[in-house]
Amino acid sequence: MDDGDGYFDERVAATYDDDVEMFDPAVVDPVVDVLVELAGGGRALELGIGTGRIALPLAQRGVPVHGIELSKAMAARLRAKPGGEDIGVTIGDFATTTVDGTFSVAYLVFNTIMNLTTQAGQVACFRNVAAHLEPGGCFVVEVMVPELQRLPPGETVHPFHVGGTRWGFDEYDVARQGLTSHHFEIVDGCIERTSVPFRYAWPSELDLMAQLAGMRLRERWSGWRREPFTSDSRQHVSVWEKPAV
Ligand SMILES: C[S@@+](CC[C@H](N)C(=O)[O-])C[C@H]1O[C@@H](n2cnc3c(N)ncnc32)[C@H](O)[C@@H]1O
């Protein structure tokens, strides 16, 4: 990780797009539909733009997109794709990195807010976004609801995938709202292990971060088709807005 690419280094970037489910138009199109509507003819800022899973189809729908991305390896994959050269990417930490201009929508999808592993980092991210939004602009976050209800009392580990050649376990550190995802996979007869740290946050804590940054909740759904958010929802799509002057 000393290349500065974080957990999305060249090894991860090389196979990132193999996730057929997340690149399925049935998953991507509803995300893009919502973002086109919120962009309202203005510009979009993606935090953690990755290889352009959302940014490229959004740009194809006529929305100018700029990205902030920590991993040069991921950004290089985006740039190599058709249309990728039209999307500006600023390399840096999305909690603190600034870019020119303002945006009508900023978005942070696929649980990526959790890659910021401190509360201070997550608060800084909300403030950074608010500083980039036009008055009336929106910040959209897609993130899981912490799965503490799935932990038996006293246990800290929750298996999320148990297969023939691949296993995944989430390890919770409840005292510090920490979650480490451990991935084990048999590759060429050897077991490869990757452990990635996250910080989980409840929707109400994210609302407070938005409030600290001068934004307020406009919508909260359990999915991109605007499904209702309920006590059983396992993820949420939340839209905060910066008040119009
Ligand atoms: C799960 S991927 C999501 C990529 C893309 N948004 C998508 O939906 O496919 C998370 C991305 O966020 C980037 N990332 C994680 N933490 C970051 C940070 N603090 N600043 C900038 N980028 C970050 C990673 O390098 C990676 O490309």
The ligand as a Gaussian input file, in Angstrom:
#p B3LYP/6-31G(d) Opt

LIG

0 1
 C      -15.934000       0.435000      -3.699000
 S      -15.028000       1.450000      -4.781000
 C      -16.340000       2.332000      -5.584000
 C      -15.917000       2.878000      -6.934000
 C      -17.066000       3.503000      -7.716000
 N      -17.632000       4.627000      -6.999000
 C      -18.163000       2.468000      -7.961000
 O      -19.274000       2.685000      -7.542000
 O      -17.853000       1.444000      -8.600000
 C      -14.369000       2.688000      -3.698000
 C      -13.450000       3.690000      -4.408000
 O      -13.229000       4.786000      -3.537000
 C      -11.835000       5.065000      -3.505000
 N      -11.543000       5.657000      -2.191000
 C      -11.639000       5.039000      -0.976000
 N      -11.337000       5.902000       0.000000
 C      -11.044000       7.080000      -0.599000
 C      -10.667000       8.362000      -0.120000
 N      -10.531000       8.601000       1.189000
 N      -10.453000       9.354000      -1.013000
 C      -10.593000       9.119000      -2.358000
 N      -10.959000       7.923000      -2.870000
 C      -11.180000       6.919000      -2.011000
 C      -11.170000       3.743000      -3.746000
 O       -9.845000       3.894000      -4.213000
 C      -12.103000       3.113000      -4.771000
 O      -11.761000       3.462000      -6.084000

